Amino acid sequence: MFKIRQTPVRSQESAGSSAYDFLHVRLRDTSDNLVATLDTLSNRSTRETWQTATFDLMPYVGQSLRLSLEADTDFSRPTSFFVDDVNLWIGMP
């Protein structure tokens, strides 16, 4: 299981606009293939507030994976995504 403290989102897009900018929380294998998208934030996500998200990694036990934070933004009105305090818990049943 891992926990991530993410956002606050700061965007030049208006609050009611369509989702143009994204931050994807993904798992990739050692060959860089996408295994799962765990979460996606956008310029429409809650702004200026830190959020905590927790993800269960039990479905991926035994696999060698890496956490990937991938941002897609446009250049006309960029959005900034911030991430802090990424924690991984490894426990035995």
Sequence and secondary structure as in RCSB ss.txt:
>XXXX:A:sequence
MFKIRQTPVRSQESAGSSAYDFLHVRLRDTSDNLVATLDTLSNRSTRETWQTATFDLMPYVGQSLRLSLEADTDF
SRPTSFFVDDVNLWIGMP
>XXXX:A:secstr
 EEEEE  BEESS TTS    EEEEEEEETT  EEEEEEEEETTS BS  EEEEE  GGGTT  EEEEEEEE  S
SS EE  EEEEEE     
